[in-house]
Structures are given as structure tokens and as C-alpha cells.
Amino acid sequence: MMEHLPALMIAIPLFGAFTTPLLKKRQNIAAIWALIITVITFGLSLLLLQEVLSKGIIVYVFGANKPTLVLPSGYRVPVRIIFEIDAMGAFMALSATLMSFIGALYSYSHVEMETGLEKYYALLLLLEVGIIGMVLTGDLFNLFVFLEVAGIAGSALVGFRNYRGEASEAGIKYLMVSSVASLMVLFSIGLLYGQYGNLNMAYLSRQIHLDTVDMIALGLLFVSFAMKCGAVPMHYWVPDAYTEVPAGINPTLLVATYASLYALFRVSFSLFGAITWNMARVGWIMSILGVLTMFIGVTMALVQKDVKRLMSYHAISQTGYMLLGVGVGLTVLNDPAKLSAFGRAAMAGGIFHIINHIIYKSLLLMTAGALFYVTGTRNLNEMGGLARKMPYTTIAFIVGAAAISGLPPFNGFASKFLIYETSYQLNPLLTVFAMVTSVLTLASFVKVFASAFLGPPLEKYEEVREVPKPMVTAMIILAILCILFGLFPNVVLNKLIYPAVDALIKLAQYQSWGGLV
């Protein structure tokens, strides 16, 4: 079974996605079935990570033994799919499967009163398939295909509550952004295929010499993936999507967003990383984009009254830290002294922040979903005194708020501290903006805590009780991870993050995937 792990990672959730609609009249069973599928997929991702860390890059070929089929006319058609999995891809796959399981667990109670849940869980599993395919593939065209799968499933889930006009609008906006981004990716793929006659990343990485066509392809790929990960000024879809999607989908949708960030990093390092002068400039662009994203995101969050929308703007802001950390590493990628001194650690901070943010932002959005579940409103001005009524949700919120604000000993501090000290060595102003952003983040969450949880209980919430056990369990798991990742960051860094960082660096420096082309 071990040699077929990559295939099973796709086949099992895909099988679950296509069988779940058969449980139309048994929605509780559909929820349990989705939980079983996500648990199995999470277990497979752990095995895959173990294999990658022990063996290095894993190459898995779907389809024909020969890379192309030659038609009678002489035209060559690619007929196989290659997965080339390194530590970075395995890390993202683990994040996707973990958050899909947490989301399915939380959803068991959170959406139990909704209709069409067989479609809901089918789309959740299909979204998981799209993410896993994006992060495991070694081929640009299949990256596009799985990007489309994730985009379509994500837009349907954002608009799932179609009885709300806002949800339908958010779903359409998400679909339009996904379509435009995918179109740019497809156009860039066409340029590269016309230039080199191949779309395998390993092959392209050794052929690209950055002429005018290559520069256009790089620009299109950079803009499209920056749009999909919610970087400023292409962030306009994020607040609507994260606010309107059911809270149980937020964890997987977050990973889908950062799968696009992964694609941005993969393209920058694996395809174009050897072009010294160009990628140093791209690294600066990425770093500056990160600073703008974090600062604009947090300032827009400060004025929000809708608790989930406020947290959605913080999701934009936190993306800036990831862009900053990896951007610093990309800037000094071809300077061995600086890369060793602080570039590698900067990349570790940025990639560590991906998993940290997925954990604590999922936790915070779930607490917002819990507040909506019991009060029927997301307006902070209409809440108050809920700490006594919802003790577990309150504790979960405190942990998540401390983590996102970068307070020790929670996980957000560990990754932010790495980003602070490394970006300072590139330019002190970068660190100043990052630290100011954290202070403003803390201020906004103090406001949320005071508005929703403190004060005397409001009369209309006198009968409010804690949310059901599946929702509480999902939040407790994430809260524990926030604490564990903060108390033992070196374990996570050495076992998970630095192998992912080194995989990107080696691919950029040596342009060697060790796979079939």
C-alpha cells in the first residue's frame, strides 16, 4: 500500500465525494461518512509525510509508462500525471487533511439544521481533493486542473446558504476571482508549453532562461496566485467568502487559500529560483506585498462590527507575514552568506506561520460560528456577557486571540518572532510594520472579547447554553495545538518546517527534483 499512498490520497476523498450524495435522505450518516473519509485521509497524509522525510522526494506516475502519446499525425499528447512530493508538499497535504477532519467534526452539529447536507459534505471532500492535488502534483497543467476543482467546490460552499443574498453574492464573487486567476494560470501554461513543449516542473526548471515569454508567464503566475491567496490589493473577495461560508468549512477554505500561496512559493523557487537577478527583485516585491497586506488588513479589521468579518480581515493581515518571511528568503536565495545567516530562518518563519495561522484562525472563526449558533447574530453591538454561558468557547477564543496577536507561549509568537528577527536583518522597517500590525491585532481582539464575552448577561441570552459537543471538541483540539506548537516550536520546526524549507531551497539552487520528466 505504501507505494500507492499518493494515489490513495486522491482516490479515497474523491470516492467519498461521489458517494456522499447517495445518502440524501440520511444526512446524519452523510456527516459520519465524511468524518470517516477525512480521518482515513489524515492517516494517509501522516504516512506520506513519514515516507517523504525518510526517503526524500517521492515520484508517483499515473497513466502510461511513456510521457507522451504520439498520434498518427505526429502530434504528441501528454497522457500521464506525475506527482512529485517533497517535504513542502507533504506538509501542505497534512495541513489540508487535518483541517478537513476538524471542519467535518465541527460541521456535524453546526449545520445539522440545514438542508442539502449530502451536497455540503460532498463539496467539502471535493475541496479537499483539489487542495491535495495542487500540493502533490509535479505538473503545471494538473496544478491548474486541481486549482479549478478547488475553486468550483469552494465557490459552491461559500454560497451554500443560498437563502441569504449575501452568501450567493460571496459565492459568485469567489467563483469570478477563481475563474480569472485560473484563466491567467492557463494562459501562462500555454506560453510555457509553446516555449518548451513540456509542463513537468522538473523539466521546465532546467530549461527556463527568462526571456520575454518566460517573464510574462512568471508575471501571470505571480499575480494569479497572489490573487487567490488574498494578498493586497487583490484581497476584496476574502471578507465576503470567509464571512458567509459555514464555520465548519473555514478551516478547509483557509488551506485552499494557502494552497495558492504554496503554488506561488513553488513557482518562485522551483521554476524560476535559479534566475539570480530576477528572483531577488521578486523577493523584494513579495516582501513589500506582505507588509502592505498585513497592515491594510489589520486596519480594515479594526472598524468592523461583524465578528466574523473582523476575523476575515485578520486572515488577510496574517497572509502578509507569510509573504514577508518567504519573500525575505527569496531575496537572499542566491547569496549563500545571507541565506545561511537569516534567509533560511526567514523562510521557516513564513512557512511555520502557514500552519500556525491555519490552526488559530480556524479556531477563531469557529468561535465566531459558535457565537452565531447561539445568538443568531454576528453583530458585536448586540452581544454581551456570554463568557458565563459559553465557558469552553470563551477559553478557545482567548487562546486563539493570544496566538494571532503573537503572545507567548502560543504558536503565533514562535513563527512571528522568527519573521521579526530575520526581516530586521534585511531591512528594519519591515520588522517595524510587522510588530505594529501585531499590536493592532491585539487591540482588535480585546475589543471583540469585551463586546461579546464580558459585561452582564443580556436578558435575551438568558437561556443560552454552550454549543454542542462536536463543536466544542473541534475547538478544543485546535486550542491544544495552539499551545503545543507554542511550547515546543523546535520540535515542529525540526521535524516538519525546516525539511519543507530545505526542499524549496535545494530545488531552487540545484534545479533537481530527482523525478521523471
C-alpha positions, 0 to 999 in steps of 0.5 A: 500500500505504501507505494500507492499512498499518493494515489490513495490520497486522491482516490479515497476523498474523491470516492467519498465525494461521489458517494456522499450524495447517495445518502440524501435522505440520511444526512446524519450518516452523510456527516459520519461518512465524511468524518470517516473519509477525512480521518482515513485521509489524515492517516494517509497524509501522516504516512506520506509525510513519514515516507517523504522525510525518510526517503526524500522526494517521492515520484508517483506516475499515473497513466502510461509508462511513456510521457507522451502519446504520439498520434498518427499525425505526429502530434504528441499528447501528454497522457500521464500525471506525475506527482512529485512530493517533497517535504513542502508538499507533504506538509501542505497535504497534512495541513489540508487533511487535518483541517478537513477532519476538524471542519467535518467534526465541527460541521456535524452539529453546526449545520445539522439544521440545514438542508442539502447536507449530502451536497455540503459534505460532498463539496467539502471532500471535493475541496479537499481533493483539489487542495491535495492535488495542487500540493502533490502534483509535479505538473503545471497543467494538473496544478491548474486542473486541481486549482479549478476543482478547488475553486468550483467546490469552494465557490459552491460552499461559500454560497451554500446558504443560498437563502441569504443574498449575501452568501450567493453574492460571496459565492459568485464573487469567489467563483469570478476571482477563481475563474480569472486567476485560473484563466491567467494560470492557463494562459501562462501554461500555454506560453510555457508549453509553446516555449518548451513543449513540456509542463513537468516542473522538473523539466521546465526548471532546467530549461527556463532562461527568462526571456520575454515569454518566460517573464510574462508567464512568471508575471501571470503566475505571480499575480494569479496566485497572489490573487487567490491567496488574498494578498493586497490589493487583490484581497476584496473577495476574502471578507465576503467568502470567509464571512458567509461560508459555514464555520465548519468549512473555514478551516478547509477554505483557509488551506485552499487559500494557502494552497495558492500561496504554496503554488506561488512559493513553488513557482518562485523557487522551483521554476524560476529560483535559479534566475539570480537577478530576477528572483531577488527583485521578486523577493523584494516585491513579495516582501513589500506585498506582505507588509502592505497586506498585513497592515491594510488588513489589520486596519480594515479589521479594526472598524468592523462590527461583524465578528466574523468579518473582523476575523476575515480581515485578520486572515488577510493581515496574517497572509502578509507575514507569510509573504514577508518571511518567504519573500525575505528568503527569496531575496537572499536565495542566491547569496549563500552568506545571507541565506545561511545567516537569516534567509533560511530562518526567514523562510521557516518563519513564513512557512511555520506561520502557514500552519500556525495561522491555519490552526488559530484562525480556524479556531477563531472563526469557529468561535465566531460560528459558535457565537452565531449558533447561539445568538443568531447574530454576528453583530458585536453591538448586540452581544454581551456577557456570554463568557458565563454561558459559553465557558469552553468557547470563551477559553478557545477564543482567548487562546486563539486571540493570544496566538494571532496577536503573537503572545507567548507561549502560543504558536503565533509568537514562535513563527512571528518572532522568527519573521521579526528577527530575520526581516530586521536583518534585511531591512528594519522597517519591515520588522517595524510594520510587522510588530505594529500590525501585531499590536493592532491585532491585539487591540482588535481582539480585546475589543471583540472579547469585551463586546461579546464575552464580558459585561452582564448577561443580556436578558435575551441570552438568558437561556443560552447554553454552550454549543454542542459537543462536536463543536466544542471538541473541534475547538478544543483540539485546535486550542491544544495545538495552539499551545503545543506548537507554542511550547515546543516550536523546535520540535515542529520546526525540526521535524516538519518546517525546516525539511519543507524549507530545505526542499524549496531551497535545494530545488531552487539552487540545484534545479533537481527534483530527482523525478521523471520528466 
